[in-house]
Every structure is written in C-alpha cells, then in structure tokens.
Amino acid sequence: MYTTHTPLTFADHTLHIVEFDPDSFHEHDLLWLPHHTQLQPSGRKRKAEHLAGRIAAVHALREYGIKAVPGIGGQRQPLWPQTLFGSISHSASTALAVVSTHPVGLDIEAIFTPQTAVELTDGIIDNRERSILHHAGLPFPLALTLAFSAKESLYKTFSEHTTALPGFASAKVNALTPTQITLQIQPLFSQSLAGQEINVRWYQRDENVITFCMSSTPCPRSFSV
C-alpha cells in the first residue's frame, strides 16, 4: 500500500501522520503485521485503515527507541509497551498515532457538512452545549465536529476509569476557543472523575480536525485506541 509519513509537532508531542491510498492496498501488505491473521475476517477498508494506523504507531514508538508493532487486545485496543501509552485514529485516507508517558487520546474527523451537522446535533450535544458552540465564533459544523472529536479523545484518554460504553452525554462542553475545547466529565462516564474539567487541544488540517487529550497523571494501563 502506498503511504507517506509526516510528523506534526502539537501540544508538546509529535503526532505521526500517515497518508495512504486505500486503492493501492493488497492483502499481502498485511503480512508485515505480526497479528495479520486476526484481521482476516475484516473488510478491505478496515484492513487498509488498520495497516496505516499501525504504520503511524511504529513511527511514534521509534521516538522511544522501540521497534515493535502494537498488537490487538481483547477489546480490540492497541497493545502498547508497559511503560508507554498511545492512541491511533484514522479518517478516510489519513491515519495518525501518538505515544506518550501519560495516558493520551487522539482523534481525527472530517469536518461535518452543514446537513450532517443538522442531523447529528441532538445526538452529540444538549441545548447548553449548543449555545456555547454557537457563541464560539466558529462555523457551527466545525464547532460540532470539534465537540464530537474532543469527546472521543477524552474517552480514549480516560478509558481505564470506566466500565461502561461512553455516550456523548458522558462529557459536556464548557468552553471552545481557537486552540482548545474544555469538557467536563460526567458521573455517567466516571464517578471518580465526575466534575473534572479537561482541556482538549485541537487543530484544523485541511478538511479534518485533530483533537488531542492527555491525562496529567499516569494510570496503571490505558486502553487508548
């Protein structure tokens, strides 16, 4: 599969971006992955995305002198080295990964079209959050995409603290600025973290947004995806 790699310095970390051409993917490309047999039931699109994400993850791990490919855990999460945490995301023909000494969450999303924003609004935010987004000075489809993506990044970062499948009511938007979106964790997600405000950094790259969240304190093991 044809890929290109670009490092991006963001929020004091290096995000490793891999652009890939899904049409150039071949089944034998997966043989590069030690866990390739686990992907056999997946569709072609999923296989190409997974491969690109693992390529990005390998670049990220090399920053720490580690030459390994993250495997697949029981919850389909990437398996990171014991001393590190990481996150992988992909959208269309772009994958990206980050590795850190603290739990992290990374997400990339294509900016919603106005019609998609109308259709998805009620499933992502409540009326209070809607007001905050409308007053942020950004086009509403962009602001809503940021809310969607930031919540995904937060859930990945703090996944160790919940046993429930998070929904979009698990964190609420409290503020949105040109560089970050502030979310408040709800009891629905974690009783121990409820009420905490988390700043999620964001960046617009072409027609996509990238959000990045990091915990200030290590936890035993993150299932960041």
C-alpha positions in Angstrom: 0.0 0.0 0.0 1.3 3.4 -0.9 1.9 5.6 2.2 3.6 8.9 3.1 4.7 9.8 6.6 4.7 13.4 8.1 5.5 14.3 11.7 3.5 17.1 13.3 4.5 18.8 16.5 1.4 19.5 18.5 0.7 20.0 22.2 4.3 19.2 23.1 4.0 15.8 21.4 4.8 14.6 17.9 1.8 13.3 16.0 2.8 10.9 13.3 0.5 11.3 10.2 0.3 8.6 7.5 -1.5 9.4 4.3 -2.4 6.3 2.5 -4.1 5.2 -0.8 -6.7 2.6 0.0 -6.9 1.6 -3.7 -3.2 0.5 -3.6 -3.8 -1.9 -0.7 -3.1 -5.6 -1.3 -3.8 -8.5 1.1 -0.1 -9.4 1.2 0.6 -6.0 2.7 -0.8 -7.3 6.0 2.0 -9.9 6.3 4.1 -7.0 7.7 1.9 -7.2 10.8 2.7 -9.9 13.4 -1.1 -10.2 14.1 -2.2 -10.3 10.5 -4.2 -13.5 10.9 -6.5 -11.6 13.3 -7.5 -9.3 10.5 -8.6 -11.9 8.0 -12.4 -11.5 8.8 -12.2 -7.7 8.3 -13.2 -5.9 5.1 -10.8 -4.4 2.7 -11.4 -0.8 4.0 -10.8 -1.8 7.6 -7.7 -3.7 6.8 -6.2 -0.7 4.9 -7.1 1.7 7.8 -5.6 -0.7 10.4 -2.4 -1.1 8.4 -2.0 2.7 8.0 -2.7 3.2 11.8 -0.1 0.6 12.8 2.5 2.2 10.4 1.9 5.5 12.2 2.2 3.8 15.6 5.5 2.3 14.6 6.9 5.7 13.7 5.6 7.0 17.1 7.2 4.2 19.0 10.6 4.8 17.3 10.8 8.1 19.2 11.3 6.0 22.3 13.7 3.6 20.7 11.2 0.8 20.4 10.9 -1.3 17.2 7.6 -3.0 17.6 4.1 -3.2 16.1 1.3 -2.8 18.7 -0.8 -5.9 18.7 -4.6 -6.2 19.3 -6.1 -6.6 22.8 -9.2 -8.3 23.9 -11.2 -5.1 23.5 -9.7 -4.5 20.0 -7.4 -1.9 21.6 -3.8 -1.5 20.5 -1.3 -3.1 22.9 1.4 -0.6 23.9 4.6 -1.3 25.7 4.1 -1.4 29.5 5.9 1.9 30.2 4.1 3.8 27.5 0.6 4.9 26.4 -0.6 5.6 22.9 -3.5 6.4 20.6 -4.4 5.8 17.0 -7.1 7.3 14.8 -7.9 7.4 11.1 -10.3 9.2 8.8 -10.7 8.4 5.1 -7.1 8.2 3.7 -5.3 9.6 6.8 -4.1 7.8 9.9 -2.2 9.2 12.8 -0.7 8.0 16.1 0.9 9.4 19.2 2.9 7.8 22.0 3.4 9.3 25.5 4.5 8.5 29.0 1.0 9.6 30.2 -2.5 8.3 29.0 -3.4 10.1 25.8 -6.3 10.2 23.4 -6.1 11.2 19.7 -8.9 11.6 17.1 -9.2 12.8 13.6 -12.6 13.6 12.0 -13.7 15.0 8.6 -15.5 18.3 9.3 -19.2 17.8 9.1 -21.2 19.2 6.2 -24.0 21.6 7.2 -26.6 18.9 6.5 -24.7 16.3 8.6 -24.4 18.8 11.4 -28.1 19.3 11.4 -28.8 15.6 11.5 -26.2 14.8 14.3 -26.5 17.7 16.6 -29.0 16.3 19.1 -27.0 13.1 19.4 -23.8 14.9 20.3 -24.7 17.9 22.4 -27.5 19.3 24.6 -29.0 22.8 24.4 -26.5 24.4 26.8 -23.6 23.0 24.7 -25.3 24.2 21.6 -25.3 27.7 22.9 -21.6 27.5 23.8 -20.7 26.3 20.3 -22.8 29.0 18.6 -21.1 31.7 20.6 -17.5 30.4 19.9 -17.1 32.4 16.7 -16.6 29.3 14.5 -18.9 27.9 11.8 -21.3 25.6 13.6 -20.4 22.4 11.5 -16.8 22.9 12.5 -17.7 23.5 16.2 -19.9 20.5 16.3 -17.2 18.3 14.7 -14.8 19.6 17.4 -17.3 18.6 20.2 -17.7 15.1 18.7 -13.9 14.6 18.2 -12.9 16.1 21.6 -15.3 13.8 23.4 -13.8 10.8 21.5 -10.3 11.9 22.5 -11.3 12.3 26.2 -13.0 8.9 26.3 -9.8 7.3 24.9 -7.6 9.0 27.4 -9.6 8.0 30.5 -10.9 4.7 29.3 -9.3 2.9 32.3 -11.7 4.8 34.6 -15.0 3.5 33.2 -16.6 0.1 32.7 -19.5 1.5 30.6 -19.6 2.2 26.9 -19.4 6.1 26.9 -22.0 8.1 25.1 -21.8 11.7 24.1 -23.6 12.8 27.3 -20.6 11.4 29.3 -18.8 14.7 28.9 -20.1 18.2 28.4 -18.7 21.2 26.5 -17.9 24.1 28.8 -15.9 26.3 26.5 -14.5 26.4 23.0 -11.5 28.6 21.9 -9.4 28.8 18.7 -7.0 26.3 20.3 -8.8 24.1 22.8 -12.2 22.8 23.9 -12.9 22.3 27.6 -15.0 19.3 28.6 -16.4 18.4 32.0 -16.5 14.7 32.8 -20.0 13.5 33.9 -20.8 10.8 36.5 -22.2 8.7 33.7 -18.6 8.2 32.5 -16.8 8.0 35.8 -17.9 8.7 39.4 -14.3 9.1 40.4 -13.6 11.8 37.8 -17.0 13.4 37.7 -16.8 17.2 37.7 -13.2 17.4 36.4 -12.7 19.9 33.6 -10.3 18.6 30.8 -8.8 20.8 28.1 -8.6 19.1 24.8 -6.3 20.8 22.2 -7.5 21.0 18.6 -6.0 21.7 15.2 -7.6 22.0 11.8 -5.7 20.2 9.0 -7.3 20.8 5.6 -10.9 19.4 5.8 -10.2 17.5 9.0 -9.9 18.3 12.7 -7.5 16.7 15.0 -8.1 16.6 18.8 -5.6 15.6 21.4 -6.2 14.9 25.1 -3.7 13.9 27.8 -4.1 13.0 31.4 -1.8 14.9 33.8 -1.2 11.8 35.9 -0.2 8.2 34.8 -2.7 5.4 35.5 -2.0 1.6 35.6 -2.7 0.9 32.0 -4.7 2.7 29.3 -6.7 1.1 26.6 -6.3 4.1 24.3 -7.3 3.3 20.7 
